[in-house]
Amino acid sequence: MDGRGGRRNPYELTEESPVYVISVAAQLSGLHPQTLRQYDRLGLVSPDRTAGRGRRYSARDIELLREVQRLSQDEGINLAGIKRIIELENQVAALRQRVAELQHAVEGAAAAMQQREAAVHASYRRDLVPYQDVQQTGALVVWRPKKRSAD
């Protein structure tokens, strides 16, 4: 299923489509294939596997490999720290998705509540007279119903 509720074409390539073998992924990420295997063993980047257990990397995996390399080389963060950063970023993304789902649910509930409230207001009897507190005004209010004519 795609994000619009329709079926996704099984042959459509997305960022998550596992298409790159390890040698291509290594070339695209600027890393050695052995480094990719090490990152896989450490759980930093987890590519999909073929039936024969061969690794298949997606475009998103390539981006993640580049980010791991950047954090390691440019920022001087060790692999354990990078793994924790990736875990926290994934957790933040999941929480953002959950917040969006909850916000959508709240908006739907608010709309339903407004519809129910409007229905209740529409069901009010129109022959009721507003009440005025006699003690505050000091006036006597006498109410006499109108005589109904014979139909």
Helices and strands as residue ranges (DSSP letters): H 22-29, H 33-42, E 48-49, E 55-56, H 59-73, H 79-122, H 134-137
